Amino acid sequence: MEGGFTSLRSKNRWDPPRQEQDMESLRGKVGLVTGGSRGIGLAIARALVAEGVQVAVTGRNAAHLSAARPRIESAGPGSVETLQADVRRYAEVERAVAATVARFGGLDILINNAGIGIFAEVAEMTPEQWAEVIDTNLTGVFNACHAAIPQLRRRDGGFIINISSLAGRNSFASAASYCASKAGLNAFSEALMQEVRYDGIRVSYVMPGSVATAFGRGGDQSMGADWKIAPEEVAEVVLNLLRHDRRSLPSRVELRPSKPRKP
């Protein structure tokens, strides 16, 4: 009978995964990306704008911010604000968060991307260099989270994504400060995730391996290796986290080159 056939189909039909049904819409959300004028941060800002997110970007260098703005704006329908701020200085971060809220009406997404690497053996590294790495890569994330969490709570939740590194788990010589800062960031992220989860704030951290950017103080020498991760690939991971169904949380993502350079 036709009716029986229809009933059988209804009982056995395949339903798409919840992630396809309930994927988060990002259009109209407000995001803040620290260190967003170059490299991974720039790629993330462009990806967010392409999804219709209203994005504020911070950086220390006014010229870099000025050059980045049209590149971010051209990515899509979202609006862009550039803000000069040093994440090591809490007052500057607090002003950047306030400026973002004043411009766009709130805050839904915080991407902590600002970071530096100074690579030298411990015996050769100066105390000032050590402090610069730790204060940027770890204290800077605390500063941004501390300033942003009240705003995220006012929106009944949101997302914090911290850009860490595989160096936070796989230490190597001449990188004690960088590895320590990223290991600390990983632990910070996991503790923060447990603190704010019942406020509707989801916290994740992304640990990329070698990324093709002009990172640290080595100019462009880290660029041009086709085996390295592209900044846009890190940005795609960030988008996937933001879109993820609220019922579950990928709290840590490790991202590696598929075919790294052989030793």
N, C-alpha and C positions, 0 to 999 in steps of 0.2 A: 504494500500500500504506500501511496505517496506520502501520507501523513507520518507513517511509521518511519520511512526513510529520513524524513526531515528531523524527526525526534532523535534518531540515531546519530545523525550528523551533529546536532546541537550538543549531544553528550560527549562526543569524541573530537570536536574541533580543536585545532591547535591555537592557543592564545599566544600572542607575541609577548616577549619578556616585559616586565614592568618598566625597565629602563627605556624601551621604545615607546611605551604608553605614556609614561609620566616624566619624560626627559625635561629637565629644567630649561625654561626659557630665559635667556639672558637679556633680551631687548628691554631697554629702559632701566636696567640696573645701573648702579653707580659704583665704579671701581677706582682704587688708588694703587698705583704701581710705583714702588720706590726703585730708584736706579733705572728709570725707564727710558733714558735718552739714547742708550746704545745696547748692543748685544742682545742677551736673552730678554731683558726688560723691554727693549724696543719691540721685539717680536711679539711679546705678550700683549703690550699695549695695542699694537696693530691688530692682533687677533681679536681682542676684546671689542675694539671699535668696529671691526667688520661684523660683529654679532649684534651691533646696536647698543653697546654699553657706553655710558657716559664716563669718560676716563680722565683722571688727573694723574699726572706723571711728575715725580720729583727727580732732582739731580743736583749735583753740586756746581756744575759748570753751566753758566748761562748760555754760552755759545753752543754747547752740545744740545741743550734744551731747545734753543731756537732752531737749530738744524733739524731736530727730530720732529718738531711739531707738524710741519707739512707732510712728512712721511707718514705720521700716524693718522692725520686727518684724511689723507687720501685713501685709507684702507677701507672706509665704509661709512655707514650712516651715523655712527655715534659721534658725540661731541668730545672735544679735547681741551684740557687746561694743563699748562705747564707751570710748575712751582719750583723755585730754587730753594733747596733745603738740604742740610747735612744731617743724615739720620743719627749721627753721633751726638747731636745736640737736641735734647728733648724739646726745648722751647720751639725750635724750628719745625720739628715734626708735628708738634701740637698745632702750630699755625697752619701747616699744610693740610692737616685733617680738617681744621675749622674752615679753611678756604674751600676745600672740596665740598663740604656740606653746604656752605653758603652759595656756591655756584650751582650745585646740582640738586640740593634739597635733601641730602642724606648720604648714607654710605652703606653699601651692601657687600663689597668685595675688597679685601686687602691682600695685595700680592707683595710680600717682602722679598725683593730681589736684589736690593743694593748690597754690593759686596766687593771686596778687594782681596788680592793675594800678593803678599810680599814673601818671596821665596829665598830663604837663606838659612844656614845652619844656626842653631841656637847660640853658639859661641860668637857668631858674627852679627847676629841681629841686635839692633839697638832696642832699648826699652820703649822708645817712641814708636818704632815700627811695630813692635808687639802690640802696643796699646791701640795703634791705628787699625790693625786687623781685627782684634777682639772687639773693639768699640764699634766698628762698622758692621761686622758680620754677625755679632751676637747681641751686644747692647742696643744696636740700632733696631734690631727686630723687636726687642722688648719695648723700646720707645714707641715704635709704630703701633704695636699691639695695645699698649697701655692707653695711648691716645684714641685708638679706633674702637676698642671694645664697647665703650658707652654708646657710641653712635650705632654700632651694629645691634646692640640690645634695643635701641629705640626703634629699629626696623623689625623687631621680633626675630632676629637671627641674620645669618649671612655666612660668609666664607672667608677664612684666612688660609692662604697658601704660602708657605715659606720655601724659597728656593735654596736648597742645601747642596750637597755634593757627595759623591761616593767617597771622597776623601775623608768624610766624617766617619767612615767605617774602615776604610783601607788607608792607613797612614803610610807616608813615605818620607824619606830623608829630605831635608831642606824645606820642609813644609809644616813644621811643628805648630806655628801659630795658626795657619790656615786649617789644618786638620783638627786642631783643638777647637777652633771657632765653629766648625761645622758639626763636630761631635756634640758640642754644647747646644747647637741649634736643634739637632735631632732630639735630644733629651728635652729641651725647652718645648718643642712642638708637641711631643707626646704628653707632657704634663699639662700644657695649655688645653689640648684637646679634651682631656678629662674634666678640666675646670669649667669649660663653657659649653659643653655639649647640651646641657639641659636649658640653655638660653637659646637653643636653635642655631648656635654658631658652630660650623663644621671647620675643623682644622686638619690640614694635610701638609705634608712636606714632600718635595720632589728632590731626588738625589741623582742628578745627571753625572755621567762620566765625562770624558773629554768632549768639549763643545767648541765648535769653530768660531771663536770670537777673539777680539783683541783684549784678552783678559790680563789683569794684573798690571805690571809695569814693564812688560816686554814688548810694547808696541803691537805690531801686527804679526809677530813671529809665530803665534799660535794659530793663525788663520791659514787657509789654503789646503788643509789636509782633508781629502775627500772621504776618509774613513771616519772622521769625527761626526758627532751629532750636530745637526743644524739647529740654530736657535729656534727656528719655526717648529721643529719637532718637539722641543720643550714646551713651546706655546700651545701646541695641540694637546699635550698631556694636561696642561692647565685647563684648557677649555673642557676636556672630557671630565675632569674632576668637578668643575662648576656645573656641568650639565647632569651629573650623576643623580640618580634617584635618591631622595632624602632618606629612604628607609635604611640605607647602608652607607658606609663611609670607607673609601680607600684611603686610609690615613697615611700611608707611605708608598711612594712609587720610586723604584730604582730604574733608571734609564741608561742603557749601555750602548756603545757602538756595536753593531752586529758583527763587524769584522775589524777589530782593532788592529793596529800595526803590530806585526809579529816582533818578538824580542830579537 
